Amino acid sequence: IPLLVAALCGFSVIIIVTLIVFVFRQEMRVWFHSKFGVRLFYRNSDMDKNERDKLFDAFVSYSSKDEAFVAEELAPLLENGDPSYKLCLHYRDFPVGAYIADTIVQAVESSRRTIMVLSE
């Protein structure tokens, strides 16, 4: 009888822990990634197919006052780092003479993410 009680208690604990992990799986993924840099249960298929087909990894939005910082520090760091990212930059990737608002919309739509450089 004591062995049966111990087995049932152990089985109950396993079921409860599994249920808690299942219910809070997203929170656990975020916590592990922020705390340890580990991506639990991550697959490339988690990324939407539309995201994978985008031309750029990120569009960098910045003021003309910050162009030197972006061109000399931020872009080389992100494009030559490990992992390297393909950036959409105004001075390099925007067509000359095009309407700027339309070009920005197109750049955002063709990028997976948007990086905004904020300054005073």
C-alpha atoms as a printed R data frame, in Angstrom:
    type eleno elety resid chain resno      x      y       z
1   ATOM     1    CA   ILE     A     1  0.000  0.000   0.000
2   ATOM     2    CA   PRO     A     2  2.757  2.583   0.801
3   ATOM     3    CA   LEU     A     3  4.361  1.868  -2.590
4   ATOM     4    CA   LEU     A     4  1.038  2.414  -4.354
5   ATOM     5    CA   VAL     A     5  0.481  5.718  -2.519
6   ATOM     6    CA   ALA     A     6  4.007  6.885  -3.402
7   ATOM     7    CA   ALA     A     7  3.504  5.945  -7.058
8   ATOM     8    CA   LEU     A     8  0.162  7.777  -7.214
9   ATOM     9    CA   CYS     A     9  1.672 10.859  -5.555
10  ATOM    10    CA   GLY     A    10  4.610 10.815  -7.957
11  ATOM    11    CA   PHE     A    11  2.311 10.402 -10.942
12  ATOM    12    CA   SER     A    12  0.095 13.256  -9.684
13  ATOM    13    CA   VAL     A    13  3.109 15.554  -9.285
14  ATOM    14    CA   ILE     A    14  4.270 14.757 -12.831
15  ATOM    15    CA   ILE     A    15  0.795 15.474 -14.239
16  ATOM    16    CA   ILE     A    16  0.511 18.769 -12.318
17  ATOM    17    CA   VAL     A    17  3.988 19.950 -13.382
18  ATOM    18    CA   THR     A    18  3.254 19.015 -17.012
19  ATOM    19    CA   LEU     A    19 -0.031 20.915 -16.872
20  ATOM    20    CA   ILE     A    20  1.645 24.009 -15.383
21  ATOM    21    CA   VAL     A    21  4.384 23.928 -18.040
22  ATOM    22    CA   PHE     A    22  1.756 23.597 -20.775
23  ATOM    23    CA   VAL     A    23 -0.409 26.446 -19.480
24  ATOM    24    CA   PHE     A    24  2.514 28.848 -18.930
25  ATOM    25    CA   ARG     A    25  4.691 27.729 -21.857
26  ATOM    26    CA   GLN     A    26  4.825 31.149 -23.568
27  ATOM    27    CA   GLU     A    27  5.768 32.935 -20.351
28  ATOM    28    CA   MET     A    28  8.441 30.294 -19.692
29  ATOM    29    CA   ARG     A    29  9.859 30.719 -23.207
30  ATOM    30    CA   VAL     A    30 10.117 34.493 -22.718
31  ATOM    31    CA   TRP     A    31 11.637 34.138 -19.243
32  ATOM    32    CA   PHE     A    32 14.263 31.593 -20.354
33  ATOM    33    CA   HIS     A    33 15.196 33.700 -23.375
34  ATOM    34    CA   SER     A    34 15.493 36.932 -21.368
35  ATOM    35    CA   LYS     A    35 17.350 35.280 -18.479
36  ATOM    36    CA   PHE     A    36 19.636 32.798 -20.245
37  ATOM    37    CA   GLY     A    37 19.415 33.612 -23.967
38  ATOM    38    CA   VAL     A    38 17.926 30.158 -24.589
39  ATOM    39    CA   ARG     A    39 15.065 29.694 -27.038
40  ATOM    40    CA   LEU     A    40 12.924 26.825 -25.813
41  ATOM    41    CA   PHE     A    41 10.877 24.875 -28.327
42  ATOM    42    CA   TYR     A    42 11.896 27.280 -31.107
43  ATOM    43    CA   ARG     A    43 11.670 26.176 -34.707
44  ATOM    44    CA   ASN     A    44 12.272 28.110 -37.899
45  ATOM    45    CA   SER     A    45  8.715 27.211 -38.827
46  ATOM    46    CA   ASP     A    46  7.604 29.472 -35.949
47  ATOM    47    CA   MET     A    47  8.520 32.379 -38.183
48  ATOM    48    CA   ASP     A    48  5.709 33.149 -40.572
49  ATOM    49    CA   LYS     A    49  6.463 32.254 -44.190
50  ATOM    50    CA   ASN     A    50  5.796 35.861 -45.200
51  ATOM    51    CA   GLU     A    51  8.446 36.989 -42.719
52  ATOM    52    CA   ARG     A    52 11.055 34.632 -44.179
53  ATOM    53    CA   ASP     A    53 10.453 35.919 -47.707
54  ATOM    54    CA   LYS     A    54 11.119 39.573 -46.843
55  ATOM    55    CA   LEU     A    55 14.036 41.280 -48.567
56  ATOM    56    CA   PHE     A    56 15.526 42.838 -45.413
57  ATOM    57    CA   ASP     A    57 15.894 41.741 -41.805
58  ATOM    58    CA   ALA     A    58 15.286 45.293 -40.559
59  ATOM    59    CA   PHE     A    59 14.531 48.805 -41.772
60  ATOM    60    CA   VAL     A    60 16.450 51.454 -39.821
61  ATOM    61    CA   SER     A    61 14.507 54.679 -39.290
62  ATOM    62    CA   TYR     A    62 16.640 57.637 -38.209
63  ATOM    63    CA   SER     A    63 16.985 61.402 -38.412
64  ATOM    64    CA   SER     A    64 19.389 62.953 -40.911
65  ATOM    65    CA   LYS     A    65 21.333 64.193 -37.849
66  ATOM    66    CA   ASP     A    66 22.020 60.558 -36.926
67  ATOM    67    CA   GLU     A    67 23.168 59.433 -40.377
68  ATOM    68    CA   ALA     A    68 26.846 59.372 -39.365
69  ATOM    69    CA   PHE     A    69 26.076 57.210 -36.309
70  ATOM    70    CA   VAL     A    70 23.967 54.811 -38.364
71  ATOM    71    CA   ALA     A    71 26.438 54.584 -41.266
72  ATOM    72    CA   GLU     A    72 29.632 54.354 -39.203
73  ATOM    73    CA   GLU     A    73 28.582 52.492 -36.046
74  ATOM    74    CA   LEU     A    74 25.147 50.857 -36.046
75  ATOM    75    CA   ALA     A    75 25.022 49.416 -39.573
76  ATOM    76    CA   PRO     A    76 28.538 47.890 -39.545
77  ATOM    77    CA   LEU     A    77 27.883 46.379 -36.109
78  ATOM    78    CA   LEU     A    78 24.631 44.724 -37.193
79  ATOM    79    CA   GLU     A    79 25.650 43.784 -40.742
80  ATOM    80    CA   ASN     A    80 29.063 42.352 -39.836
81  ATOM    81    CA   GLY     A    81 28.168 40.841 -36.459
82  ATOM    82    CA   ASP     A    82 27.291 37.287 -35.602
83  ATOM    83    CA   PRO     A    83 24.544 36.807 -36.611
84  ATOM    84    CA   SER     A    84 24.670 39.320 -39.434
85  ATOM    85    CA   TYR     A    85 21.557 41.211 -40.476
86  ATOM    86    CA   LYS     A    86 20.587 42.668 -43.839
87  ATOM    87    CA   LEU     A    87 19.500 46.251 -43.175
88  ATOM    88    CA   CYS     A    88 17.462 48.651 -45.281
89  ATOM    89    CA   LEU     A    89 19.137 52.049 -44.933
90  ATOM    90    CA   HIS     A    90 17.884 55.347 -46.371
91  ATOM    91    CA   TYR     A    91 21.206 56.582 -47.767
92  ATOM    92    CA   ARG     A    92 21.949 53.287 -49.494
93  ATOM    93    CA   ASP     A    93 18.709 51.495 -50.353
94  ATOM    94    CA   PHE     A    94 16.159 54.206 -51.162
95  ATOM    95    CA   PRO     A    95 15.728 55.098 -54.851
96  ATOM    96    CA   VAL     A    96 16.840 58.633 -55.730
97  ATOM    97    CA   GLY     A    97 14.001 61.014 -56.559
98  ATOM    98    CA   ALA     A    98 11.214 58.779 -55.234
99  ATOM    99    CA   TYR     A    99  8.489 60.135 -52.955
100 ATOM   100    CA   ILE     A   100  9.914 59.610 -49.450
101 ATOM   101    CA   ALA     A   101  6.664 58.648 -47.667
102 ATOM   102    CA   ASP     A   102  5.900 55.910 -50.197
103 ATOM   103    CA   THR     A   103  9.478 54.678 -50.039
104 ATOM   104    CA   ILE     A   104  9.365 54.419 -46.239
105 ATOM   105    CA   VAL     A   105  6.120 52.423 -46.382
106 ATOM   106    CA   GLN     A   106  7.676 50.098 -48.960
107 ATOM   107    CA   ALA     A   107 10.836 49.711 -46.831
108 ATOM   108    CA   VAL     A   108  8.814 48.806 -43.720
109 ATOM   109    CA   GLU     A   109  6.729 46.294 -45.673
110 ATOM   110    CA   SER     A   110  9.823 44.639 -47.164
111 ATOM   111    CA   SER     A   111 11.544 44.280 -43.760
112 ATOM   112    CA   ARG     A   112 10.925 41.801 -40.951
113 ATOM   113    CA   ARG     A   113 11.462 44.404 -38.238
114 ATOM   114    CA   THR     A   114 11.866 48.169 -37.858
115 ATOM   115    CA   ILE     A   115 14.652 49.750 -35.813
116 ATOM   116    CA   MET     A   116 14.053 53.345 -34.736
117 ATOM   117    CA   VAL     A   117 17.045 55.457 -33.726
118 ATOM   118    CA   LEU     A   118 15.797 58.066 -31.260
119 ATOM   119    CA   SER     A   119 17.771 61.205 -30.499
120 ATOM   120    CA   GLU     A   120 17.217 64.700 -29.159
